[in-house]
Amino acid sequence: MLIEECPIINVNVKVWLFWSFLRRPRISRFLVGCVPVAILNVFQFTKLFSTGDMSELIINGYFTVLYFNLILRTSFLVSNRRKFETFFEGVASEYERLEKNNEIRPTLERYTRRGRMLSISNLWLGAFISGCFVTYPLFAPGRGLPYGVTIPGVDVLASPVYEAVFVLQVYLTFPACCMYIPFTSFYATCTLFALVQIEALKQRLAKLNAFRHDPQALFAELKACLEYHKQIIQYVHDQNSLVTYICLLEFLSFGMMLCALLFLLSISNQLAQMIMIGSYIFMILSQMFAFYWHGNEVLEQSLGIADAIYNGAWPDFDERVRKKLVLIIARAQRPMTIKVGNMYPMTLEMFQKLLNVSYSYFTLLRRVYN
């Protein structure tokens, strides 16, 4: 099965293949997409150093960090193209194998539907919010651009430069959305596939009792379960290596931006601006929650492997088999985790701490401002 044919990942893979982030790159796609976005981000940073107004600084800072993040995501993807391709090939191969298992197929189909719906809805949500980004300046007083930029020696608010830059920024929003959204969806869908594999392992462990009258077959099945457990652990480890440092960047940057946007929302007195700030906050929270909720699911479900063994008929097995089961139980006590910067596990508890810290700094900033 080709990676673009694997149902659980093909939505995001097809987007990346279209922009030539995977397989052999097409220089033309970079010239019309990634390169202009990178140049735009440089002019965004230039704008930050010349902005004095607090609200303008926060809004421009949000978009600058957002675009810088998507450029880093894409750079990491392109520079590790072969590593991503190998990972996706493993997913496609395992998906094809699990699809032939009638017992796990309903679970596989359920998680596949969820993954595809999540990927498609993320793209539509990104398109909608991006549309809000580029149309907001049309309803704001005075001339403004979707993304604040400063081009040395050029007045970007004077005609016809203003109209040209505005149209260019509207165009660049599309490739930028395709550079940002699929990475989050890739993380979520691949995590869902890890849950499918964990469920498949639990089903096999729960049915060991069917082999109790054939010691050799029982031992062979148990050995296969051990190997499959190691395979899932390696899968989660490989996925963690592909996302951990991007997650660290988002943990640091978007926690800070969430605090700043909350502060700007509290001092804003324009309805249109308040609505847009609310959409920015929603985008941050939805993207961050997608990371931490799915990471939390992997941790909890991997702990359930030990329960699947303990709730089985292990007292009826001979000592040699029981020793092997103890090894699996012992290993299952160390849950599979996806970490922020290979340091902190991505759990809902960690997400709550991030929100608490952001809110604490917001209240401090608000108190100082007052």
N, C-alpha and C positions, 0 to 999 in steps of 0.2 A: 504494500500500500504506500503510495506517495504521500508526502507530508501534507500537500494541498488537498488530498482526498480524505484525510482523517477527519471525521465529522466534528470532533470535540475541539480541534484547534484550527480548522481550515479557514475560519473567518479572519482571524488575525494573521495567519500565514499568507493568505492571498493578498492582504493589504501590504504586507512586507515584501512579498514577491513583486507586486505591482511597482513599488518604489525602488526595487532592486536592492533592498537591504539584505536579502538572502540570495544565495547562489551567486552567479557571476554578475557583477554590477554593470549597469548601463549608465555611462557617464552623462548622457542626456537627461536622465531622470534627476541626477544630482544637480545639474546645472539649472533646471527649472524648479526644483523643490528645495532640497536641503541647503544648498549654498546660499540662495537668497535669504532663507530663514536665518542662517548663521550671521549674515551681514546685517540683517534687521536687528538681531540681538546685540550686536556691537554698537549700533546707533542707539539702542535702548539704554545700554550702560552709559553712553555719553550723555544722554538726557538726564540720568539720575544725578550726575555731578553738577548740573546746571539748574536743578529744580529747588526752589525755596519754599513753595507752599506745601504745608503738611499733607493735606488731602491728595494733592497731585503727586507728591512724593510716594505716598503709600500705594496709590493705584498703579503708578508707573513701576514701582518696585515689585508689585505683585506680578505684572505681566513680564517684567524682566526676568524674575526668578522662574516663572512658568516656562518661558522660552529657553532659558538657560538649561533648565531641567530636561526639556524634551530634546535639546541638542545633545546633552550628555547621554540620554537614553539611546538615541540613535547612534552616536559615536561608539558607545559600548557594544551595541548590537552589531554594527558593521565590523568593528575591530575583532569581535569574537564570533564572526559569522559561522565559521566551521563548527564551533562548540555548540551554537544554537541549532544548527542543522543536525548534528549528531544527536542532540537531545530530542529534537522533534522526530527524527527517524526512529528512535527508541520508543517514543510515545505511539507512533503509527504502528509499529510492529506489535507492541503489546496490546494495543486496541484491537488489532485484527485477531489476535489470539483470544482475547476475552470475549470478542463478539461471537465466537463459536461455542462458548460455554452457555448453555441454555439457562443455567441457574443464576449466573451473574448478569446475563444480558438485560433483564428488566432494570437492574440498578444502573448498568452502563448507559442504557437509553435514557433513563431519568436524568442522570448527571450530564449527559450529552445535551439534552434539551435545555437544561439549566445553563450550561456553559455557552451554548449558541445564543440563547436569549440574552444572557449577560453581555456577550461580545457585541451583538447587534444593537442592544439598547444603549450600551456605552457609546457606540459610534453615533447613534441618533442624538443622544443627550449631548455629546460633545459638539455635534453639528448645530444643535439648537442654541447652546450657550455661546458657541463661537459666533453664531448669527447675532446674538444679543451684543456680544463684544463690539462687532463692527457697525451695528446700527445705533448704538447708544449715542455716539457723538452727533448724530443727526438731530437728536432731540434735546441736546444740551445747549445752553446759551453760548453764543460765540462759536468760533471755529475750533474744531478739535479733531484729532486723529484717533483711530481705534487704539493705537499703541503709541505712546509718547516717544518721539525720536528727536535727536539733534544731529543734523548733518553739518559738519564744519563748513562755514562759508556759504550756506544755503538757508534761506528763510522758508521753512517747510509750510508755513501758514499763508504764504503769498501765492496767488494764482500765476501761472498754471501748475506750479510745483505741488501745491496743496492737493489739487484734484488727482494728479498723477500718483503721488505718494499714497493717497487714500485708496485709490483703486488697487495699487500694488499690495497694500496691506490686506485688503479684502481677499485678494487672490491667495496670498501667502497663508491666510488662516486655514485654508483647506489642507495643504501638505503638513502644516504644523499640527493640525488635529490628528492626521494620520500618523504622525511621528510620536504623538503623546499617548493617545487612547489605547492602541493595541497592546502596548507594553503592560498596562494594568490588566487588560482582558487576558493576555497571555498568562500572567501570574495566576489569575483566578481560575481559568480553565484547566491549567496544568495541576493546580492544587486540587480541583475537583477530581481529576483523573487519579491523583494519589489516593483520594478517599475511595474511589472504585477499587483500586488494588488492595487497599486495607480491608475492605468489605469482602473481597474475593478470598483473601487469606483467612479471615474469620470463618467464612463458610467452610473452607477446607478443614480447618482445625476443629470445627464443631462436628464434622462427620468422620473423625478418626475412629469413632466407636464402631463404624461399619466394617473396619478391618481387624477387629480384635480377635477373630478366629483364625486369622492368617498372619502370624508374627512377621514373616518376611515382607509381606505387602504393607503391613502397618508401619514397619520401620522404614521402608522405601518412601511411603507417603509422608511420614514425619520428616525424613531427610529433604524431600521436595519442599515441604512447608518452610523448613529452615532456610533453604536456598532462596525461596520466594520472599521471605522476610528480609533477607540480606539485600535482595534486589530492590525492594521498596525503599529500604533505608538509603541505598545508593541513589535511587531516583530522587528522593527528597533532598539529599546532599547535593546532587547536581543542580537541581532547581534552585536551591539556596545560593549556590555559587554564581548563578546567573542574575539574581535579583538583590542580594544582600546589601551591596554598596549603593545601589540606586535607592533602596529603602532607607539607608542611612542618610543620604542626601535629602530625601523628602522629609524624614523625621526632623532634621535640623532646619531646613529652609521653610517648609510649610507650617511647622509649629510656630515659627517666628511670624510668618505672614498672617496666620490665623489670628494671632494676638493683635497685629497692626490693623487688620480689617475690622475686628470687633471694636477697636478703639475708634476707627473712622466711622463705623456705623453709629456709634453712640454720640458723635458730635455732628453728624450730617443732618441737614435740615431740608434737603431736596428729595422729593419722593422718588424721582427717577434714579438718582444716585443711590438711594437706600435699597431700591429693588436690585440694582446691579451689584452692589456690595453683597447683598443677600445671596445672589447667584454665585458670586465668587466663593463665598464661604461654603455654600452647598457643594460646589465642585471640589473644594479641598477636602471636605468631610467625606464625601462619597468615595473619592479615590483612596483616601487613607483607610476608610472603613473596609473597603474591598480587600485591601492588603491584610489588615489585622484580623478580620472575621475569618477569612479562609485559612490564614495561618493558625488561628485558634482551633479551627475544626480539625486540622491535621494532627495537632497535639493531642486533642481529646480522643479522637478516634484511634490513634496509635496506642494510647493507654488501654483502650478496650480490647486489644489483642490478648493481654494477659487474662482478662475476664472471660474471653471466649474459650480459653484453655481450661481455666479453673472451673467453669460451669459445665464442662464436658465430663466424660466417663473415665477420667484419668485413674481412679482407684482400681479399675479393672485391668490396667495395663501392667506389663512386667516392669521390673526395676530399670532395665536398660532404656525403655521408652520413657519412663517417668523422669529419668535424668535428663533426657533430651528436652522434655517439656519444661523442666525447671530452667534450662538454659534460655528457652524462648521467653518464659515469664520474666526471668532476670533481665534480659535485654529489653523487653517491653517496658520495664520500669523507667528506662531512659527514653522519654518520648521523642518522636521525630519532630524536629522544629525547624522553622525558617526564621532566621535571625536578622536583626538590624545591625549591619556592619559586623556580622559574625560575633556579636556580643550579647544582645538582648533578644529573647524569643518574642516573636510577633504574636501577641495574644490580645484578647479584648481588655485584659487588665492593663497591658502596656498602652493600649489606645486610650484608655481612661486616664492613665497618668499623663499622657501627652495633652489631653484636653484640660486636665487640672492645672498643669504647668502653664499652658497658654492662657487660661483664664486668670491665673494668679498674676502673671505679668500684665495682662490687660487691666486688671483692677489697680495694680501699682501705677501703670501709665496713666490711667484715668485720674487717679488721685493726684499725681504730680501735675497733670494738665489743669485740673481744677484749682 
